[in-house]
């Protein structure tokens, strides 16, 4: 009878450990799935671009007009401009290729980021890629423009902007939009309150893009703003950038659950052997 109870407890312990292992595996499996989805979205975007090359010139011209009107209004409502060029309906049409809902693509080689950019910053957008703030310029470059791109970090299902805090001044990131690649060199890194948007304002004559995510990691009470200024794009320079290893924090968060499960499994195996040894001695 005791043997059956012990056997039942043992299998119950093993079942709990296996469930724990599956839970620990979820972020990795989900992350792989999300990367596959994001890669698929980017491939669809590339195919749509090839099929609709005749749209590109018109879309870029419309985006430049939109950005010019945004700069002229400086965030204020001006009749004849705001109600014609800067409505939500007008925004949703910008950089919109047929057969794809992707606006552009962002690549950050140093931290191995390659993600689609979508219109707006709704939760559905931020769960699958990077969102573009409608209040900022469209990410097509040009003088007196300032695009703002937001991404989550620390999601169990996807990395997204998780490693953004590993970037430093001088690092490069790239925006691919309608077949054009724009390079931006990081010139400013700031931590602000969520409601502080002064650092996102358009600056006359400058071509800026700011990347936004939550900070501190796992607490998310502040916002990390990393701003890049337009630099000359050099393909060879981009290809020469080596992706860095994960930070110690990322390694710990990735490995810790598996270490805990392994220790628990080892403990169960150890106790199982002790019990078997005692049962063997009692049987003699």
C-alpha positions in Angstrom: 0.0 0.0 0.0 2.8 2.4 1.0 4.6 1.5 -2.3 1.5 2.5 -4.3 1.2 5.8 -2.4 4.9 6.6 -2.9 4.6 5.7 -6.6 1.6 8.0 -6.9 3.4 10.9 -5.3 6.5 10.3 -7.5 4.5 10.4 -10.7 2.6 13.4 -9.5 5.9 15.2 -8.8 7.2 14.3 -12.2 4.0 15.5 -13.8 4.3 18.9 -12.1 7.9 19.2 -13.2 7.0 18.4 -16.8 4.2 21.0 -16.7 6.7 23.5 -15.4 9.1 22.6 -18.2 6.4 23.2 -20.8 5.5 26.6 -19.2 9.2 27.5 -19.3 9.4 26.5 -23.0 6.5 28.7 -23.9 8.5 32.0 -24.4 11.0 30.2 -26.7 8.4 28.4 -28.7 6.1 31.4 -28.9 9.1 33.6 -29.8 10.1 31.3 -32.7 6.5 31.4 -33.9 6.2 35.2 -33.7 9.5 35.5 -35.6 8.1 33.3 -38.3 4.9 35.4 -38.5 7.0 38.6 -38.7 9.2 37.2 -41.3 6.1 36.2 -43.3 4.7 39.7 -43.0 8.0 41.2 -44.4 8.0 38.7 -47.3 4.4 39.7 -48.1 5.4 43.3 -48.0 8.4 42.7 -50.4 6.1 40.8 -52.8 3.5 43.6 -52.7 6.2 46.1 -53.4 7.3 44.2 -56.5 3.7 43.8 -57.7 2.9 47.5 -57.1 6.0 49.3 -58.2 3.8 51.8 -60.1 2.4 53.0 -56.8 5.7 53.8 -55.2 6.4 57.3 -56.6 2.9 58.4 -55.8 3.0 57.1 -52.3 6.3 58.7 -51.5 5.1 62.0 -52.9 1.9 61.8 -50.8 4.0 61.0 -47.7 6.3 64.0 -48.3 3.2 66.2 -48.6 1.8 64.8 -45.4 5.0 65.4 -43.5 5.2 69.0 -44.9 1.7 69.7 -43.7 2.5 68.2 -40.3 5.5 70.4 -39.9 3.5 73.5 -41.0 0.7 72.9 -38.5 3.1 72.1 -35.6 0.4 69.9 -34.0 -2.3 72.6 -34.2 -5.6 72.3 -36.0 -5.6 74.5 -39.1 -8.6 74.5 -41.3 -7.9 73.6 -44.9 -4.8 71.7 -43.9 -5.6 69.5 -40.9 -9.1 68.6 -42.1 -7.8 67.8 -45.6 -4.3 66.2 -45.3 -4.0 65.1 -41.6 -7.2 63.3 -40.8 -7.2 59.7 -39.5 -8.6 58.5 -42.9 -5.8 60.3 -44.8 -3.2 58.9 -42.4 -4.4 55.3 -42.9 -3.9 55.6 -46.7 -0.3 56.7 -46.3 2.4 54.2 -47.4 -0.3 51.6 -47.9 0.5 49.1 -50.6 -2.1 46.8 -52.0 -2.1 43.3 -50.4 0.0 44.4 -47.4 -0.7 46.2 -44.1 3.0 46.9 -43.4 4.1 50.5 -43.6 7.8 49.9 -43.6 10.5 47.8 -42.0 13.1 48.5 -39.2 16.4 46.8 -38.9 18.7 47.2 -35.9 21.7 44.9 -36.7 23.5 45.3 -33.4 20.6 43.7 -31.4 19.3 41.4 -34.3 16.0 43.3 -34.8 14.2 43.0 -38.1 10.5 43.9 -37.7 7.6 45.2 -39.7 6.2 48.7 -38.9 2.5 49.3 -38.9 0.1 52.2 -38.7 -0.8 53.3 -35.2 0.1 51.9 -31.8 -2.9 49.8 -30.9 -2.4 46.7 -28.8 -3.0 44.5 -31.8 -0.2 46.3 -33.6 2.3 46.3 -30.8 1.8 42.6 -30.1 3.1 41.7 -33.6 5.5 44.4 -34.5 6.5 48.1 -34.3 3.8 50.8 -34.3 4.1 54.3 -35.9 2.8 57.2 -33.8 0.3 59.1 -36.0 1.4 62.4 -34.3 4.8 62.0 -35.8 6.2 62.3 -39.3 5.9 59.3 -41.7 9.2 57.4 -41.8 10.3 58.4 -45.3 13.0 60.9 -44.2 13.5 64.4 -45.3 14.3 67.8 -43.7 12.1 68.9 -40.8 10.7 65.4 -40.1 10.6 63.4 -36.9 9.1 59.9 -37.0 8.3 58.1 -33.7 8.2 54.3 -33.6 7.0 52.4 -30.6 7.6 48.7 -29.6 7.0 46.5 -26.6 9.7 44.9 -24.6 9.7 41.9 -22.2 6.7 40.2 -23.8 6.8 36.4 -23.1 5.6 35.8 -26.7 8.0 38.0 -28.6 11.3 40.0 -28.1 10.4 43.0 -30.2 12.2 46.0 -28.6 13.3 44.0 -25.5 17.0 44.7 -26.1 16.7 48.4 -27.1 18.5 49.5 -23.9 21.7 47.8 -25.2 22.0 50.4 -27.9 24.6 53.3 -27.6 25.2 56.6 -29.2 26.8 56.1 -32.6 25.0 52.8 -33.3 23.0 52.6 -36.5 19.5 51.5 -37.4 17.8 51.3 -40.7 14.3 52.0 -42.1 13.3 50.3 -45.3 10.3 52.0 -46.9 9.0 51.3 -50.4 12.3 50.0 -51.6 14.4 52.8 -50.1 16.8 52.2 -47.2 17.4 55.1 -44.8 20.2 55.0 -42.2 20.0 56.7 -38.8 22.8 57.1 -36.3 21.9 57.3 -32.7 22.5 60.8 -31.3 20.5 60.9 -28.1 19.2 58.5 -25.4 16.7 59.7 -22.8 14.4 58.3 -20.2 11.2 60.3 -19.7 7.7 60.1 -18.2 5.0 58.6 -20.5 3.2 61.9 -20.9 6.4 63.9 -21.8 6.4 64.2 -25.6 8.6 67.3 -26.0 11.5 65.1 -27.3 9.3 63.9 -30.1 8.7 67.4 -31.6 9.8 68.1 -35.2 13.0 70.1 -35.3 13.4 72.4 -38.3 16.0 71.2 -40.8 16.7 67.9 -39.1 15.7 64.4 -40.1 15.1 62.3 -37.0 13.6 59.0 -36.0 12.9 58.1 -32.3 12.5 54.6 -31.0 10.3 54.3 -28.0 9.8 51.5 -25.4 9.0 51.0 -21.8 11.5 51.1 -19.0 12.8 49.9 -16.5 12.5 46.3 -17.7 9.5 44.6 -16.2 8.4 47.7 -14.3 7.5 50.0 -17.3 6.8 53.2 -15.4 9.0 55.3 -17.7 9.8 55.6 -21.4 13.1 55.0 -23.1 13.6 57.3 -26.1 16.4 56.5 -28.5 16.8 59.1 -31.3 18.7 58.7 -34.5 19.6 61.4 -37.0 19.8 60.6 -40.8 23.2 59.4 -41.9 24.5 58.4 -45.3 23.5 54.8 -46.1 26.4 52.5 -47.0 25.5 48.9 -47.7 28.9 47.6 -46.8 28.8 49.4 -43.5 25.4 47.8 -42.7 26.6 44.3 -43.6 29.7 44.7 -41.5 27.7 45.3 -38.3 28.0 42.3 -36.0 25.0 41.3 -33.9 25.9 41.3 -30.2 25.3 38.5 -27.8 22.4 38.8 -25.4 23.0 40.8 -22.3 23.5 39.1 -18.9 19.9 40.1 -18.0 18.5 38.4 -21.1 20.6 35.3 -20.6 19.4 35.0 -17.0 15.8 35.5 -17.9 16.1 32.8 -20.6 18.1 30.3 -18.7 16.7 30.7 -15.1 13.4 28.8 -15.7 15.2 25.8 -17.2 17.8 25.8 -14.4 15.0 25.8 -11.8 13.2 22.9 -13.5 16.4 21.0 -13.9 17.2 21.4 -10.2 13.7 20.2 -9.2 14.0 17.3 -11.6 17.4 16.4 -10.1 16.0 16.7 -6.6 13.1 14.3 -7.5 15.5 11.8 -9.1 17.8 12.0 -6.0 14.9 11.4 -3.6 13.6 8.6 -5.8 16.9 6.8 -5.6 17.0 7.3 -1.8 13.5 5.8 -1.5 14.4 2.9 -3.8 17.5 2.2 -1.7 15.5 2.2 1.5 12.9 -0.1 0.0 15.7 -2.5 -1.1 17.2 -2.5 2.3 13.8 -3.2 3.9 13.2 -6.1 1.5 16.4 -7.9 2.7 
